[in-house]
C-alpha cells in the first residue's frame, strides 16, 4: 500500500492487477487507497475506430510531462472475452515511453470476471489517483455503451472525430455526441474537416446543455503534434468553467451515484451466488433450456430465498 | 397475452414496449410467454459500422419470406443514453417492409433503465419467439462488449466484415472474430476482399474451435442481393452440424447460464434498492464525493444490511 502511494511502478502494476482480476484483498486495497484519491484530473477520450485516439493521447501525455505533471494512461480495448490478451500495439506504445517513469500506461484488455469494464476502469483510476499521478487519461473506443459509459464518468470528456468516417457515421456519433465536453477533429488536414465542424455546430444549435456549457471544437493533426496545446487549453477552460459555476462537485456526486449502483449490482450478485451450491446454476440453465422451468420465476425464487437462508 | 401469441402486431408492439421499459406486469408477461418459446431460430448478425448489416439483414429477411417463414428483426443501435431516440433510418426501413406483415422490425435504441442491453434484447426475442415468428434476426454494431454479448447469445452468430476497414481494423476484429459461426465478407466486389479472406483463414489456421466447427466464409454484395442464398445455406449447414453433434442443447444451456447471471444481478440490485429510502443513494454519493466515506466499505455495509432488515 505504502509503495503504491509512493508511486513505485512495480507495486502499482501489482495493485492494478489485483483490482482488475479481483484477486484476494482487492476490496481492502481499494478501501485503503480511497482516502488518498481525488487529487488527479481524470480525462476521458473517446472516438470511433481509426480516429487516432492513441496518438492524440500520447501527444497530450507529452504535453503534461512538459508541465512536469505525472501521467497515467488507461487504454481500454474492446478485445475478446475469450483470449483476454492485450493488444500488441500497446506494448509497442509502452516501450515508446519506457524511458520516462512519469508516464505509466496500462492496457485494459478484458472486462473482469466480476463487474463490468466501466466499473473496473474506475477502480484502476482510483489506484492511479492514490499513487499520486497528476493526470489520468482514459482512452476508449467510443461505440459500445460500455465504452461510452467509461469516459462519461471522467471529469472531462473529449470526443474525437475525423473527416470522412463513412456510411454509419451518424450512427457512431449518436452515442457519443452528447457526452462531449470538448470536440476534437483529428486528422483535420484531411478533406471534409470543415464538414465535420459544420455538423457539430448544427447539432449544437439544436440543443443547449443543462449546464450552459458549449463544447468547443479543437482541430488537431495528432501525428504531427498539431493542436495539442489548444486541446490542453480547452480542457483548462472547461475545468475553470466547472469551478466558477460550482458544477464540479455536482458532477462528481452524479458520477458516484451511478458508480454506486454498478457496485451494488455486482456485490448483490456475489451474495446470491455465494448462497447457491456449486453446479446449481448449470442445473437451472439445463432445466430452462429443456423448458421445464421459466427463468423469470426462478430468479424471483432465488432472490426471495436470500433472506431466509441467513 | 393471447393476442401476442396469435401474432397480432399491435399487441406485439405493446408487449415489447412493456418488456423493454420494464413497465408494470413485464415479468408476469414473460413468465406467461416463456413456455411458448423455443421454436424460433435466433440468428445474430454483427459487424463494424459501415459493413452493410442492415442491408444484409433485409436481404436475409426477404429470403426467409420467400420460404414462407415469418421474420422478426431486432435492430440494436448504440444511440445515446440521454435522448433515447430511435434512429431515423430504421423508421424508413420499417416503411419498406410495411406492406408485409410477415416481417416485424423493432429498433432497440436504448438500454432500459434496469438491466443491460443484452438482457433486454433476450427478453424481446422471447416475446417475438412466443408470438410465433419463425426466424428472429438480431442485428448489432459489433464493437462494444455489450453488442458482442448480444449476438453471442444467438443460436447462430454471423460476423460481417468488409474490405478496407482502415487503421483500427485489427482492433475491431479482435472482439468479434471468435464469436463467428459464419463469416460474411460483404461488399465483396470491392478491392481487398481477397485480403480479408486470407486474414480470416490465417486466423483460423492458428486455433481450432472446441466444438470442431470451422466457420465458413461467405461473400456477399448485399446491395445487389448477391450471396444471400449462400449465407442462408451456410446457416442451415451450421444448424445441421449442431444437431448432428448434439451441440445445440449444450450451447443453449451455456447461454442460459450466462443469462441467468445477468438476470440475477439485476434482480438483486432491485432488492437492495427497494430497501434503501429515497434519496439515500444521492446522500451516499455526496459523502463519497466529499471523501467522508469510502464507497467500497459502504457497499459491503448495504449488502450486509439486506438480511437483517427483512
Interface residues (C-beta under 8 A of the other chain):
Chain A: X27 X30 X31 X34 X35 X37 X38 X48 X49 X50 X52 X77 X78 X79 X80 X81 X82 X83 X87 X89 X111 X116 X117 X141 X143 X144 X145 X146 X147 X148 X149 X166 X167 X168 X169 X170 X171 X172 X174 X175 X177 X178 X249 X252 X253 X254 X255 X256 X257 X259 X260 X261 X263 X264 X265 X266 X267 X268 X269 X271 X272 X273 X281 X282 X284 X285 X286 X288 X289 X291 X294 X295 X296 X297 X298 X299 X300 X302 X303 X306 X307 X310
Chain B: X27 X30 X31 X34 X35 X37 X38 X48 X49 X50 X52 X77 X78 X79 X80 X81 X82 X83 X87 X89 X111 X116 X117 X141 X143 X144 X145 X146 X147 X148 X166 X167 X168 X169 X170 X171 X172 X174 X175 X177 X178 X249 X252 X253 X254 X255 X256 X257 X259 X260 X261 X263 X264 X265 X266 X267 X268 X269 X271 X272 X273 X281 X282 X284 X285 X286 X288 X289 X291 X294 X295 X296 X297 X298 X299 X300 X302 X303 X306 X307 X310
